[in-house]
Amino acid sequence: MTPARVLDALAAYLKEACSAYFLTDEKVKDNPLIVSPGFLKKRTAAGEMPYPHIVPRFLKCVDEPDGSKVTVRIYFGTYSEDVETGWRDLINFMEMGRLALLRQRTIAKKYRLQLPLTSEATEDQPYPEWVGYITAEYLMPLPEEGEIVVNALGGTGSDKKV
């Protein structure tokens, strides 16, 4: 089990849990929800607008006797040229994600949410894009103790035991 797998599990869960979310701005109202663990994919077309999106991103991992604590920041992005409703779109989207995380505190049957959750919107919004994030911590099981085999190239293999 690795932090990358935590991100993959979060992405899969949030994609399903937030699938009903949609934006009303004419420029993006027909866009599907994009969920991408790690980072948004590079834009391939000029004018492509990757909204709405959710991006679970790794921050850190701390190993403790009861398991590894993986801290993630889950970014939410929306688009609205209407300054009166744009910020509300973001908060509603984040709230959908927050409630989903609280309703199912164990994802992929192995990663357990550790409270508290922290939700924040960036102070300076890149209008007409709206960005916020939820910081969460998941407990990931430790690997079983045992012998690790490292090959000459530094990967796991059968060259030498450490």
Backbone bond lengths (Angstrom), bond angles and torsions (degrees), N, CA, C in turn:
res aa  C-N    CA-C-N  psi(-1)  N-CA   C-N-CA  omega(-1)  CA-C   N-CA-C  phi
1 M - - - 1.444 - - 1.520 108.87 -
2 T 1.311 115.30 134.62 1.459 120.87 -176.87 1.521 109.58 -133.01
3 P 1.352 117.34 160.39 1.463 119.55 175.56 1.530 112.77 -57.19
4 A 1.332 117.88 -32.74 1.466 120.21 178.45 1.529 110.78 -62.09
5 R 1.303 117.11 -35.92 1.464 120.25 178.27 1.528 111.26 -70.27
6 V 1.326 116.53 -31.79 1.469 119.48 174.40 1.531 108.62 -62.00
7 L 1.338 116.75 -45.37 1.472 120.87 179.00 1.524 111.45 -62.00
8 D 1.335 116.19 -42.20 1.464 119.87 178.77 1.523 111.15 -62.39
9 A 1.332 117.11 -42.51 1.466 121.31 179.81 1.524 110.91 -66.50
10 L 1.329 116.69 -41.19 1.468 120.62 176.91 1.525 110.89 -62.49
11 A 1.308 117.00 -44.42 1.468 121.10 -179.85 1.520 110.51 -60.77
12 A 1.320 117.10 -46.63 1.469 120.55 -179.53 1.518 110.86 -62.49
13 Y 1.320 116.90 -43.72 1.460 120.55 -179.31 1.531 111.30 -65.88
14 L 1.331 117.47 -47.98 1.468 120.39 -177.80 1.527 112.13 -67.71
15 K 1.322 117.31 -31.39 1.470 119.51 177.13 1.521 110.04 -61.29
16 E 1.308 116.06 -42.31 1.466 120.05 178.35 1.531 111.39 -72.88
17 A 1.325 116.39 -46.00 1.467 120.66 -175.16 1.528 112.90 -66.51
18 C 1.327 117.74 -29.42 1.464 121.58 -176.98 1.529 112.54 -108.72
19 S 1.314 117.42 15.73 1.467 121.29 -174.87 1.527 113.50 -62.09
20 A 1.319 117.80 -22.83 1.467 120.78 -178.43 1.533 112.69 -81.90
21 Y 1.327 117.68 -7.06 1.462 120.02 -177.04 1.526 110.84 -71.56
22 F 1.317 115.47 139.35 1.470 120.15 176.76 1.525 108.67 -146.55
23 L 1.317 115.29 157.45 1.461 121.91 177.54 1.521 109.24 -103.81
24 T 1.322 116.20 155.05 1.466 120.46 -177.83 1.526 113.24 -104.69
25 D 1.334 118.39 -12.71 1.460 120.38 179.30 1.531 109.05 -62.13
26 E 1.333 116.30 133.15 1.471 122.03 -175.96 1.529 113.45 -54.23
27 K 1.321 117.54 -34.29 1.463 120.36 -176.09 1.526 113.31 -71.13
28 V 1.329 116.96 -22.36 1.468 119.40 -174.69 1.528 113.92 -131.67
29 K 1.329 117.37 5.94 1.462 119.50 -172.41 1.531 114.23 -62.31
30 D 1.318 118.26 -24.14 1.461 121.07 179.77 1.530 113.11 -97.32
31 N 1.336 116.54 2.17 1.465 119.61 -179.39 1.527 110.82 -72.63
32 P 1.330 116.38 138.00 1.465 119.10 174.39 1.524 110.22 -77.04
33 L 1.308 116.56 158.32 1.459 121.98 174.94 1.531 108.82 -64.45
34 I 1.327 115.93 130.92 1.465 121.98 176.31 1.522 107.20 -105.56
35 V 1.316 116.86 126.20 1.462 121.61 175.00 1.519 106.36 -126.04
36 S 1.334 115.76 120.61 1.458 120.28 -173.58 1.526 110.31 -138.56
37 P 1.341 117.91 110.66 1.460 118.63 178.14 1.528 111.02 -66.26
38 G 1.316 115.99 138.96 1.469 121.34 177.77 1.514 113.42 92.28
39 F 1.315 116.40 -74.57 1.464 121.83 -177.10 1.518 109.61 -151.04
40 L 1.320 116.43 156.40 1.462 120.03 171.61 1.514 108.38 -66.69
41 K 1.300 115.63 145.59 1.461 120.15 177.22 1.526 109.77 -69.86
42 K 1.316 115.72 154.35 1.464 121.02 179.35 1.525 109.48 -63.27
43 R 1.306 115.69 136.87 1.465 120.01 177.29 1.521 109.42 -66.31
44 T 1.330 115.75 135.14 1.463 119.93 -177.20 1.518 112.86 -103.03
45 A 1.322 116.99 -16.70 1.466 119.73 -178.55 1.531 109.75 -129.34
46 A 1.314 115.46 143.41 1.459 119.97 176.38 1.520 108.82 -61.46
47 G 1.298 116.51 135.56 1.451 120.74 179.34 1.518 114.40 82.13
48 E 1.319 117.61 -0.45 1.464 120.48 177.90 1.530 109.00 -63.47
49 M 1.311 116.80 133.08 1.457 121.25 -176.29 1.529 109.37 -121.03
50 P 1.325 117.50 104.80 1.463 121.36 -174.76 1.534 113.47 -82.39
51 Y 1.316 115.96 60.57 1.472 120.77 -178.96 1.509 109.92 -130.82
52 P 1.298 117.82 143.39 1.472 129.45 -4.35 1.524 110.38 -77.38
53 H 1.350 115.45 154.97 1.457 118.16 177.51 1.524 111.89 -142.89
54 I 1.336 113.17 156.03 1.462 123.04 173.15 1.521 106.02 -129.49
55 V 1.341 115.73 129.19 1.463 120.35 -178.70 1.533 109.74 -131.42
56 P 1.340 118.10 98.34 1.466 119.74 173.15 1.530 109.03 -72.84
57 R 1.337 116.42 128.56 1.463 120.83 -175.84 1.526 110.15 -129.66
58 F 1.313 116.47 138.70 1.462 123.75 179.36 1.528 110.78 -71.77
59 L 1.344 116.96 134.51 1.458 121.04 173.12 1.518 112.00 -111.13
60 K 1.361 116.48 -50.98 1.462 118.56 179.72 1.521 110.15 -164.49
61 C 1.328 114.57 165.49 1.459 121.93 176.55 1.526 107.60 -136.13
62 V 1.327 116.65 129.17 1.458 122.34 178.88 1.527 107.48 -122.68
63 D 1.337 116.26 123.21 1.456 121.11 179.52 1.522 109.52 -89.64
64 E 1.325 115.30 127.75 1.460 122.79 179.05 1.518 108.08 -130.38
65 P 1.335 117.95 166.57 1.466 119.64 -177.23 1.530 115.06 -55.57
66 D 1.334 117.40 -32.44 1.474 119.90 -177.12 1.523 113.74 -92.23
67 G 1.322 118.19 -0.21 1.450 121.33 178.86 1.517 111.72 147.68
68 S 1.304 116.07 176.14 1.463 121.95 177.55 1.520 108.46 -94.95
69 K 1.328 116.60 129.13 1.460 121.17 177.82 1.526 108.46 -97.13
70 V 1.316 115.00 115.30 1.457 122.05 -178.10 1.528 107.99 -103.32
71 T 1.321 116.08 118.92 1.463 120.88 178.44 1.516 108.46 -96.90
72 V 1.330 115.64 128.19 1.458 121.66 -179.62 1.521 109.65 -125.77
73 R 1.299 115.28 152.55 1.464 121.47 172.41 1.516 105.82 -118.53
74 I 1.321 115.91 122.72 1.457 121.34 -177.12 1.530 107.90 -104.08
75 Y 1.329 116.26 108.22 1.468 121.51 -177.97 1.526 110.25 -85.23
76 F 1.323 114.60 140.55 1.462 122.97 176.38 1.519 106.84 -122.02
77 G 1.318 116.75 132.05 1.452 120.64 179.50 1.519 111.20 -129.71
78 T 1.322 115.37 134.21 1.459 121.14 176.29 1.523 108.71 -131.60
79 Y 1.323 115.52 172.54 1.459 121.66 -179.35 1.514 108.50 -138.48
80 S 1.338 115.65 129.02 1.462 120.52 173.89 1.518 109.26 -160.33
81 E 1.319 115.65 129.71 1.459 119.90 175.91 1.521 111.79 -82.68
82 D 1.320 116.95 -8.56 1.465 121.99 178.86 1.533 109.01 -88.95
83 V 1.321 116.43 104.97 1.462 120.89 -176.17 1.534 111.97 -65.38
84 E 1.311 117.16 -22.51 1.468 120.78 179.50 1.528 112.49 -74.55
85 T 1.330 116.98 -29.53 1.471 119.07 -178.33 1.527 113.38 -114.87
86 G 1.319 118.00 -15.75 1.460 121.07 -176.90 1.514 113.45 -57.58
87 W 1.318 116.55 -46.27 1.462 119.26 -179.85 1.527 110.93 -66.58
88 R 1.326 117.34 -32.72 1.473 120.55 177.45 1.529 111.37 -67.87
89 D 1.332 116.36 -38.53 1.461 120.03 176.52 1.524 110.02 -56.26
90 L 1.335 116.09 -46.11 1.455 120.56 -179.81 1.528 111.22 -61.72
91 I 1.317 117.21 -48.92 1.468 120.28 -177.81 1.525 110.93 -63.53
92 N 1.314 117.82 -40.80 1.467 120.27 178.17 1.533 111.59 -64.46
93 F 1.316 116.77 -39.55 1.460 121.76 178.30 1.531 110.48 -64.37
94 M 1.327 115.69 -46.71 1.464 120.37 178.26 1.524 111.31 -62.59
95 E 1.315 116.06 -38.12 1.463 119.81 179.52 1.532 110.97 -65.79
96 M 1.325 116.93 -37.61 1.459 120.33 175.96 1.532 109.69 -59.57
97 G 1.328 116.29 -44.43 1.461 120.97 178.46 1.517 112.23 -67.00
98 R 1.312 117.33 -43.64 1.471 121.72 -179.56 1.526 111.00 -60.58
99 L 1.319 116.54 -47.05 1.470 120.14 179.63 1.528 111.21 -63.41
100 A 1.323 116.94 -37.66 1.466 120.26 177.88 1.529 110.31 -62.59
101 L 1.330 117.04 -42.98 1.464 120.34 179.64 1.528 111.18 -64.49
102 L 1.321 116.99 -38.41 1.463 120.68 -179.48 1.527 112.45 -73.96
103 R 1.314 117.01 -31.11 1.470 120.26 -179.79 1.528 112.18 -72.42
104 Q 1.322 116.38 -34.22 1.465 120.03 179.20 1.519 107.42 -125.63
105 R 1.325 115.32 90.71 1.464 120.61 -172.81 1.521 113.75 -80.60
106 T 1.301 117.66 -12.02 1.464 121.26 173.12 1.524 107.14 -116.39
107 I 1.314 116.27 123.48 1.466 119.95 178.73 1.526 109.27 -111.86
108 A 1.308 114.82 148.42 1.467 123.09 -179.14 1.528 111.64 54.04
109 K 1.308 116.26 26.16 1.470 123.71 176.95 1.524 113.97 60.28
110 K 1.362 117.66 16.69 1.463 117.88 -178.68 1.520 116.13 -150.42
111 Y 1.326 119.63 -12.11 1.456 121.42 -178.44 1.522 108.22 -111.95
112 R 1.341 117.27 115.79 1.454 122.57 -172.90 1.522 111.02 -103.63
113 L 1.340 116.48 125.79 1.460 122.79 176.93 1.520 110.12 -65.37
114 Q 1.322 116.29 133.76 1.460 122.58 175.38 1.530 107.46 -109.83
115 L 1.312 117.01 120.01 1.462 120.07 178.68 1.516 109.56 -74.94
116 P 1.327 119.43 151.81 1.456 127.28 12.42 1.536 112.95 -90.57
117 L 1.329 114.49 160.61 1.461 122.52 167.06 1.520 106.51 -95.85
118 T 1.315 117.46 146.41 1.463 120.90 176.52 1.522 108.56 -124.85
119 S 1.323 117.32 124.10 1.470 122.34 177.69 1.521 108.64 -109.47
120 E 1.333 116.37 133.95 1.462 120.70 179.84 1.525 110.28 -144.95
121 A 1.311 114.88 147.75 1.462 121.14 170.30 1.524 106.44 -110.62
122 T 1.323 116.42 142.28 1.456 118.09 178.80 1.528 109.20 -65.15
123 E 1.317 115.62 143.31 1.462 119.78 -176.34 1.528 112.42 -65.46
124 D 1.315 116.09 -43.44 1.467 121.06 177.89 1.525 108.06 -100.32
125 Q 1.304 116.28 105.61 1.459 120.95 -178.77 1.532 110.09 -84.60
126 P 1.341 117.06 138.31 1.470 121.05 -179.93 1.529 111.34 -82.27
127 Y 1.335 116.93 59.97 1.464 123.66 -177.18 1.524 110.95 -41.29
128 P 1.296 118.84 135.01 1.462 131.82 6.93 1.534 113.92 -89.82
129 E 1.337 115.90 14.40 1.459 120.32 175.32 1.530 107.25 -92.06
130 W 1.316 116.29 145.58 1.454 122.29 -177.80 1.523 107.63 -127.12
131 V 1.327 116.22 128.14 1.460 121.13 -172.68 1.525 111.23 -131.31
132 G 1.332 115.04 137.54 1.454 121.57 174.58 1.516 108.33 -150.83
133 Y 1.319 115.63 174.72 1.463 118.15 -179.36 1.526 111.13 -153.37
134 I 1.320 113.26 158.27 1.454 122.77 173.51 1.520 106.50 -117.51
135 T 1.325 116.19 129.55 1.454 120.81 175.08 1.524 107.46 -100.57
136 A 1.323 115.51 128.21 1.462 121.13 -177.00 1.522 109.52 -136.84
137 E 1.319 114.42 158.28 1.455 120.67 177.45 1.523 108.28 -126.41
138 Y 1.323 115.35 131.62 1.458 121.29 179.32 1.519 109.63 -118.68
139 L 1.321 115.50 138.47 1.451 121.36 175.61 1.522 108.18 -88.78
140 M 1.328 115.32 125.17 1.451 122.16 -178.36 1.532 107.09 -116.97
141 P 1.327 118.40 134.50 1.465 119.85 -179.23 1.531 112.20 -59.52
142 L 1.329 115.29 145.11 1.462 120.31 174.39 1.524 109.71 -75.06
143 P 1.325 117.78 151.32 1.463 118.76 174.35 1.530 108.96 -70.02
144 E 1.312 115.74 156.13 1.463 119.16 176.10 1.512 108.71 -67.85
145 E 1.335 115.75 143.75 1.460 119.35 177.65 1.512 109.38 -68.19
146 G 1.312 116.14 145.79 1.449 120.44 179.45 1.504 110.23 173.37
147 E 1.290 115.02 -173.69 1.439 122.19 -178.20 1.527 109.91 -80.81
148 I 1.317 116.43 133.91 1.458 121.23 176.75 1.519 108.21 -106.25
149 V 1.287 116.66 131.78 1.462 121.55 179.89 1.518 108.04 -106.83
150 V 1.347 116.04 127.22 1.460 121.88 -179.05 1.525 108.07 -120.64
151 N 1.348 116.45 131.55 1.469 118.09 178.43 1.527 110.31 -88.08
152 A 1.306 116.67 175.79 1.457 121.86 -175.29 1.522 112.99 -61.04
153 L 1.325 117.59 -23.52 1.464 121.09 -179.45 1.520 112.45 -89.83
154 G 1.347 116.96 0.85 1.458 120.13 178.04 1.503 114.03 95.13
155 G 1.329 118.43 -7.19 1.461 121.22 178.15 1.512 110.81 -91.20
156 T 1.308 117.13 173.85 1.446 119.11 176.88 1.515 109.24 -75.14
157 G 1.292 115.72 144.69 1.456 120.43 -176.83 1.505 110.64 178.91
158 S 1.316 116.93 -142.85 1.467 118.72 -174.21 1.520 113.60 -130.10
159 D 1.327 119.92 18.08 1.458 120.64 -176.32 1.523 114.00 -76.04
160 K 1.321 118.67 -52.13 1.468 119.71 -178.10 1.513 109.94 -147.19
161 K 1.312 115.05 152.70 1.463 121.39 -179.71 1.510 108.95 -99.72
162 V 1.335 116.53 141.96 1.448 120.86 177.39 1.509 110.80 -121.70
